[in-house]
Amino acid sequence: MPPEVVVFDLGKVLLEFDYGLAARALAPASLRDAAHIRQVLDQSPLLHRLESGQLDEEGFEQEVRQETGYSGTRDDFRRHFGDIFSEVPEMIALHAQLKRHGVRTVLFSNTNGLAVDHIRSRYPVFSEFDGWVLSYQAGAMKPDARAYQAVESLTGCAGPSLLYVDDRPENIEAGRRRGWRTILHQAPAVTRDAVRRQFPALSSVWE
Ligand SMILES: [Mg+2]
């Protein structure tokens, strides 16, 4: 039996991202340099609190302003913080093929509302999923078991009916322990072939 649902991670799977871009864009209106801003954005507890739903967007912005002296507008802050992504074309194409052949897909991401607003408006792939489990809404981040339970309740599937693609070994391991089929994403061509092998009945229609 092929899987019923393919569960995709977003960052470094479907979209590349680089917090350095946000740090460099925020720096001219800040008192601290880009290297410091980058640390505040993605190597401090702030982002984790935002993405686990413990801190809202306004609170996050306030704390970043305090840590960096950023004095630009709220619109500029949101735009620069969100504008860190770029598409991974091979993976977007793989997702589109799955959808074309009637395979259900779910997006499963540790993320935040600022990023999602930006991604939804800029990258059509976001809206093409059948469902979304987003950490800041679920109140739990991968690899916390509660996040995986949210995927199972949303889809009504468990164990090997779920095929899960993620680039982080600890996230994949948590899925594997629940009996999900898993693919640790490293290179698009390898992931594409591994996903296709799970759907032998579709082997003639992939190209
Ligand atoms: Mg990722």
Boltz pocket constraint, residues with backbone or C-beta under 6 A from the ligand:
constraints:
  - pocket:
      binder: B
      contacts: [[A, 9], [A, 10], [A, 11], [A, 12], [A, 13], [A, 166], [A, 167], [A, 168]]
      max_distance: 6.0
